[in-house]
Amino acid sequence: MSTDAQLIGESPARFAGAILGESRIDVPGALTLIAGADVGINRALAREDINGVAILIAPTDVFVGDQIEVFIRHPDSPVLPIIWFTVPADYDGGPLVRRIPANAIPEGFSHWFYRVNGVESGHLKVLVKTELPGGIDPQSEYPGHRLLRPPVIAPSIIDGTQDVIVTVPPWQGMRHNDSVAFQYVDWHITHRVQRSEVGQAVALTISREMIEADGSGQALLQYWITDEVGNMASDHSIGLMVDIQDANHAQRLPAPVVSETDQDNAIYMTTLGAKSVSVTIATPAALFAATDVVELDWRGEPRTGLPQPFTESRTVAAQSALTFEVSNAVVQRLAGGFAHVAYTHITASGERRSSRYVQVFIVGNTRRID
């Protein structure tokens, strides 16, 4: 099936009525439910095809030889046809597929319509945004968007005795209906920017229940920005590393030690190469019997897609420390994401004790997957 045939098959335009004044252009792949517009076009759609953005003109009372002109009405440009063509000799009465060059599509709100022999169709109100929220990262080679400042928390100590307020500073290009997605350990807190918040800091809450659920450990607090048409900032924010000291979990075992990490708990793919990552867990005789079992819990969160868990169990035996190997392929799958690493101590009687956790961040792109 050709690309054009596939676009027609997936488009509601094929069901349009024959009245030209009620017919509207269809833009396959455009987002719906956009505030103030019928559809939205983001950077990915605008630049997806070098030939331009595909549009479908619904079947109406047009015939071979009719002249069709396509217009985009925008406050900053004259109302002139963007493209024009004659209905071809092999026209079979179905939708007509054409493409509008990306450089002819204005940013912001505009009205798209067409004329057949001078008779005008209905108007489609379109919001186009190709600029990424947050602006251009001046140091994109480093993890974290340099212009997305780290979050601020109050109180400055997370101890589980009260809710913690997280403040996300305003960002370049901040707009009504932008979304903030904040990461706290295994929790995702989202917020949609209101008109009154544009240009202002956004406040989010880490509840006591969230803190209690995850216990004590070390975590990096960071956030992502997405605008209303689906453009994402080129990277997450600069992070804030915090120690979480929940009194309810004060007796948890020490956190594991993950190899190949720097002072920010980051593993760089370029440095890692083809090596594996080792996770070392102290098993002193004062706390661990030889018959006890240690269960590693590596919970991977890739930048996109489903979580990637990895678990492994080993008997303590006579060792003062156990070392687990996390293969290079497991780490590669998390490129651009992170892993939440902890373990469980299981005694012969079945008693289970949990450790503190540590978050490690996988910086760079996937090199290969074994």
N, C-alpha and C positions, 0 to 999 in steps of 0.2 A: 504494500500500500504506500502511495506517495505521501510526502509530508503534507501537501495541500489536501489530499483526500482524508488524511487523518484529522486535520484541523476541522474540516467540514463535518466529519462524523461525530466529533466530540462537542460541536457547537450548537447552542440552542437556536442559532440563526436559521438552521435548516427547517425549523418549525414556524418561522415568521409568516405573518399574513401577507396578502397581496397589496395592502394599502400603503403606498409609499410614505405618506405623512406619519404613519404609525411605526414604520420600520426604522430600526437604529443599527448603526455599525456594531459589530461584535468584535471584541479583542480577546482572542483565546489566551488563557493564562493570566489575565488580569485579575486582581483581587476584588472581591465584592465586599459589601458591608463597610464601605469607607465613608467616614463622616463628611458630609457636604458634597459627595460625589457619587456617581453610579458605580464607577470602578477605579482602581488604582494601578499604576504601572511603576514598578521598582527598577532599580539599576540592573538586576539580573535579566529581567524580561526585555528591557530597552536595549541591552547589549548582547542578548542571546544569539542573535543571527546577524552576520555582517550585512545581510541584505535589508535589514530593518525589522520593524515590528509588524507582525502579521495582523491583518484585519479581514473580517468577513462581511460582505455586503449581502444581506438576506435576499432570498428570492422575492421579487416584486414584479409588477407588470412592466418588465423591460424586455426588449427584443434585440435581435442581432442588428448591429449598426447604431444603437442608441449611444449617446455620449454621456459618460459618467465622470463627475468631478468629485474629489474628496477634499473636504475643508477641515481645518482646525482653527476655531475662533479663540483667540487669546488677547488679553488687553494690550500686550506689548508687540503685537504683530498685525499686519493688515490681513483682511479676510480675502485671501487668494487661494486658489486650489493648490493643494500639496502634491497631489498626483491626479492624472486624468487619463482616461482610456476609452476605447470604443468596444462595445460588447462584441466578442469574437463570433466568427461564423459558426463555430461548433458549440455555441452556448446551448445547454440542455435544460435551462430553467432552474438550476440549483444556485446555491450561494456562490458568489464570486470572491476569490482570494486574491488579495494584493498586499504589498508591504510598504510601510511608510519609513523612509530613512530616519535613523536615529537622530541625525542632526536637524531634522525638520520638526522634531517633537519638543515643544516648549516645556520648561519646568513649571510646576504649579497647576492651577486649575485651568481647564480649557474645555471647549465644546467641540465635539467631533460629529460631523454629519456629511452627507453627500447629496448631490443633485443629479437627477436624470433628465436630460434635455431641459434643464433649468428648473425642474420641480424639486423642491427640497424635502429631504427625509426628516425624521425626528432627530433630536439632538441627544448625544451621549455625553454626560459631564464626566470628565476624566481628571484625576489627580496624578501628576507625574512627579516622582522624586527619585533622582539618580545620585544625589549627594548623600554620602553615608553620615549618619548621626555621629557626633563626636569630632568631626573634621578629619584631616589627614594626619596620621601618626608620624611625628617627625623622626622617630627612632623605631621604625617597624621591625628592625632586626632583633629587637629585644622583646621578651615576653611582657604583655600588658601594654595597653594604649597609653602613651605618655601624656595625652591630653585628658584622659579620664582619671581624675584624681582619686586617691584611695578613699574608701568610706571612713567615716568617723563614728566611734561608738561612745555612748554615755549610759551608765558609768564606764570607766575605762577598764574595769576588771569584770570579767564574766565569771561569776561564782554560783549562779543558780539561785540566788536569794531574791532576785527581782527581774522583771523584764528589762531588756536592753534595747535602747533606741539607736538605730543605725541611720546616719545622715549621709545621703548621696549628694555630693556637690553638683550644681548645674553644669551642663556640658554645652559645647559649641553646637549650634544648630538645634538646640532644644525646642521642641514643638508640642503643642497640644496633641494628645493621643500617642505620644512616644511611650514605650513600655520599658520599665526597669525590671530586670530579673536578677535578684540578689541570691548569692550562694552562701549558706551557712551549714557546713558539714554536709549532711544528707538532705537538708531542707532547701527548697526553692521558694523564695518569697517574691511575688510579682506586684507591680503597681503601674497603673496607667496614669500618665500625667494629665492633670486637669488644666483648664485654661488659666486659672488663678495661680498655678504652680510654675508656669513657664518662666524661666530665668531665676527660679528659686531652688533652694535645696529641697530634696525629697526625703521625708522621714519614713522609715520602716521599723517594724518591731520584731525582735527575736524574743519569743515568749519564754517564760520559765519552763513551760512544758517541753519546748524544743530543747532547751539546755539539759533538762533532766533526762530526756530520751537518749541523748548522745553521750552524756557523761563528760568526764575530764579528758583532756588531750590538747593537741595543738592543731590549729586550723588557720587557713588563709581566707579572709573575707574579701570577696570581690563581686563585681556586678557586670551585667551585659546590658547594652542599650539596643533596642529595635524600634524603628519608626512604624507608622501605621500602615505602610504599604509593604512591610517586610524587609526593608533594608536593615542590616545589622552593622553596628560599629565594627571596624576591621579587627578588633581584638577586645578582650575583656579589660576591665579597669586595672590600674595598679592595685595591688592587694595590700591588705593590712593583716600581718601575722599576729595571732593572739593565742595566749595560753588560757584554756578554759579549766577553771578550778571549781568544779561542782562539788560541794561538801558532801552531797549524797553518794558520791562515787570516789570519795577520798582514798578508799582502800583498794582501788583498782591496781592491777599489776603495772609495772613500768611499760611504756610504749616500746614497740619494736624499733630496731635500727635498720634503716634502709640504705643500702650502698649506692654509690654513684650520684648522690645528691649534694648540692651546694648549701650555702648558709641559708638560702630561701626555700629549702626542701625541693629544689627543682632538679629534674634529670633532663639534660640536654641531649637530644637525639644525635646531634653532630658529634658530641663527645662519646656517647654510649657506643655508637657504631653497631657491631654485631654482638656485643657482649650481653650477658644476662644480668639481672639485678638480684642481689642476695638480700634476704631479710633475716636479721639475726635477733634471736630471742634469748635473753638470759634465763637460765634454769638452775639457780643455786640450790644445793642440796637442802638448805634450810626450809625451802618452800616447795620443792618438787621432788617427789619420790621417783625411783627408777621406772616404776610401772605407770606413771602418769602419762597422759597424752596432751600434746599441744596442737591445737588446730589453728592454722593460719587463715585469716580472713582478709583477702585482698579484693576490695570492691572498686573496680575500675569504672570511671565515668568519662567516656570519650567526649570530644567537643560536640559531636552530633551522634545521634543513634542511641541504641539501647545500652544499659549498663553491661559491663564485662566482668563478671565475678571470677575469682580464682581462689580455690581453697585447697589445702593439703594438710594432712594430719601425720604426726610422727610421735613415736614413743620416746620419752626422755632418756631412758637407759641410764648410763653413768656420766652423761655429758653435763658440763656446766653451762653450755649454751647450745642451742640448735640453730642451724642455718638452713633456710629454705631458699630454693632457687626459683626465681620468676623468669621464665624464658624471654628471650628477646622479642619473640612474636607476640607474647601477651602485652609487653610494654608498647610495642609498635602500634597496637590497636587503639591505644589511648592517646596518640599524638595530638597535642593541643588540649588535652583534658587533664584529669588527675586521678589518683587512686587514694582511697581511704583504707589505711592499713592498721589492723589490730589482730589480736589472737585471743583464744580461749584456753584456759588451763582446766583439764578434766581429770579428776582424781579417780582412783579405782572404785570408789563408792558412788561415782556418778556426780559428785559435786562439781559445779562449773563456776569458774572465776574469770571475769573479763579483764582485759588490759585497757590501759589508756590507748588512744589512737594517735596516728600521725597522718597528715595529708601530704602526699608528694605530687608534684606537678610535672607533667611530661611536656617539655618545650620543644617545638619544632614540628616537622612534617614526617609522615610515614615514609621510611626508606624502602622497606620491603616487609612482606609477611611470609613466614615460613609455612 
